[in-house]
Amino acid sequence: MSHPGIRLIVGLGNPGPDYALTRHNAGFWFADRVATERHAEFHAEGKFHGAVARASLADADVRLLKPATFMNHSGRSVAAVARYFDIPPAEILIAYDELDLPPGRIKLKFGGGHAGHNGMRDSIAALGSSDFWRLRIGIGHPGEKSRVIGYVLGRPSRPDAESILAVLDDAERALPDLVEGRFQLAMNRLHAVP
């Protein structure tokens, strides 16, 4: 049985140079990585409250999105693009930073809650559904809840950044499977990464 594949890839992050290299922008890093590999260019689109690119993946047209709304209001941008291109939640992949995974780990999953991630919370609310794909990019945890905000808005160490970028490469290579609806195969590959 064939499943519909991914038609919209969203990277979550905060806009602007002050945030570009922070852990919270790991989703933007992924979107940029995909755009670079596919020779796609992001263009700011007011009606989408973000920057959008169009890429060809596995002979399919896929939209890439980086919301310009700041993390807590990401959903406005995600929902605007999904509505305009008539993309159902099940064909959306949202990439974001995950405190509960160490740098160098990545998890692909479908559905679920927001686990306290404000970008995910807002996206679920705006889409009216949690039934979309998530690419959880490990950034590690500072150890104490009180230090989380400073941690996610800080820059990773060089070894951590290199670990994060390496798994983004792995995820980018799994995209043809995701676009063609071979989700289990993509999961097996990504979750086997040591």
C-alpha positions in Angstrom: 0.0 0.0 0.0 1.4 3.4 -1.0 1.1 6.4 1.3 1.0 9.9 0.1 4.5 11.5 0.5 5.7 14.7 1.9 4.8 17.9 -0.1 5.8 20.6 2.4 9.0 20.6 4.5 9.0 23.2 7.3 12.1 24.2 9.2 11.3 25.9 12.5 13.5 28.7 13.9 13.7 32.4 14.6 14.4 34.9 11.8 17.3 37.2 11.8 21.1 37.0 12.1 21.1 37.1 15.9 19.4 33.7 16.0 20.9 32.1 12.9 23.5 29.9 14.7 21.5 29.1 17.8 20.3 25.6 18.7 16.7 26.7 18.4 17.3 27.2 14.7 18.2 23.6 13.9 15.0 23.3 11.8 16.1 26.3 9.7 19.5 24.6 9.3 17.7 21.6 7.8 15.5 23.6 5.5 18.6 25.5 4.3 20.5 22.2 3.8 17.7 20.8 1.6 17.5 24.1 -0.4 21.2 24.1 -1.0 21.3 20.5 -2.1 18.4 21.0 -4.5 19.5 24.4 -5.8 16.4 26.0 -4.5 16.2 29.6 -3.4 14.1 31.0 -0.6 12.0 34.1 -1.3 10.2 36.1 1.4 6.4 35.8 0.9 4.2 38.2 2.9 1.1 36.1 2.4 2.9 33.1 3.9 4.5 35.0 6.8 7.8 33.4 5.8 10.4 32.5 3.2 9.4 29.8 0.7 11.3 27.8 -1.8 10.3 25.2 -4.4 12.4 22.1 -4.8 12.3 19.0 -7.1 12.6 15.8 -5.0 12.1 12.3 -6.4 10.3 13.9 -9.5 7.9 15.7 -7.2 7.4 19.4 -6.5 8.0 20.1 -2.8 7.7 23.4 -1.0 10.2 24.4 1.7 9.2 26.9 4.4 11.0 28.9 7.0 8.5 30.9 9.0 9.4 34.6 9.7 7.0 34.8 12.6 9.4 33.8 15.4 9.0 30.4 16.9 6.0 31.0 19.1 3.8 31.9 16.1 5.2 29.5 13.5 1.7 27.9 13.0 0.4 31.0 11.2 3.0 30.5 8.5 2.7 26.7 8.3 -1.1 26.9 8.0 -1.0 29.7 5.4 1.2 27.6 3.1 -0.7 24.4 3.7 -4.0 26.1 2.9 -2.8 27.9 -0.2 -1.3 24.7 -1.8 -4.0 22.4 -0.4 -1.5 20.3 1.5 -3.1 18.1 4.2 -1.3 17.7 7.5 -0.2 14.1 6.7 1.9 15.4 3.8 3.8 18.0 6.0 7.2 17.4 7.6 8.2 19.8 10.4 11.8 19.8 11.4 12.7 21.3 14.8 15.2 21.2 17.7 14.7 18.5 20.3 16.0 18.8 23.8 15.3 15.2 24.7 17.8 13.8 22.1 21.5 14.3 22.2 23.4 16.1 19.4 24.0 13.6 16.6 20.6 11.8 17.0 17.5 12.4 14.9 14.0 10.9 15.1 11.3 10.8 12.5 7.8 10.3 13.9 4.1 10.9 12.9 1.7 12.7 15.2 1.9 13.2 18.9 1.9 16.2 21.2 4.2 19.2 21.3 6.3 18.2 24.4 6.5 21.8 25.4 8.0 23.1 22.1 6.3 26.4 21.4 6.8 26.2 17.6 5.1 22.8 17.6 2.4 23.9 20.0 1.5 26.8 17.7 1.7 24.6 14.5 -0.7 22.0 15.9 -3.1 24.7 17.0 -3.0 26.5 13.6 -3.3 23.3 11.5 -6.1 22.0 13.8 -4.3 18.7 13.8 -1.2 16.9 15.2 -1.3 14.3 12.4 1.8 15.4 10.5 5.4 14.2 10.3 8.1 15.5 12.6 11.8 15.5 12.2 13.2 15.8 15.8 16.8 17.1 15.6 18.7 16.4 18.8 20.4 19.4 20.5 20.8 17.9 24.0 19.6 19.3 27.3 21.3 21.7 29.7 20.3 19.5 32.6 18.1 22.0 34.4 14.7 23.3 33.3 15.7 26.8 34.4 18.5 26.9 31.9 16.6 25.7 28.9 15.7 29.1 27.4 19.3 30.4 27.5 20.5 27.0 26.2 18.2 26.8 23.1 19.0 30.5 22.3 22.7 29.8 22.6 25.2 28.4 20.1 26.2 24.8 20.3 29.9 23.9 20.8 31.8 23.1 17.7 31.6 19.3 18.3 27.9 19.5 18.9 27.3 21.6 15.8 29.3 19.1 13.7 27.2 16.3 15.2 23.9 18.1 14.4 25.0 18.9 10.8 26.1 15.3 10.2 22.6 14.0 11.0 21.0 16.7 8.9 23.0 15.3 6.0 21.5 11.8 6.8 18.0 13.3 7.0 18.5 15.1 3.7 19.5 11.8 2.0 16.3 10.2 3.3 14.1 12.8 1.7 13.4 10.8 -1.5 11.9 8.1 0.6 9.8 10.6 2.5 8.6 12.3 -0.7 7.6 8.9 -2.1 5.8 7.8 1.0 8.3 5.2 2.2 8.2 6.4 5.8 9.2 3.1 7.5 12.3 2.8 5.3 13.3 6.4 6.1 12.7 5.7 9.8 14.8 2.6 9.8 17.7 4.4 8.1 17.6 7.5 10.3 17.1 5.6 13.6 20.0 3.3 12.8 22.4 6.2 12.7 24.9 5.5 15.6 
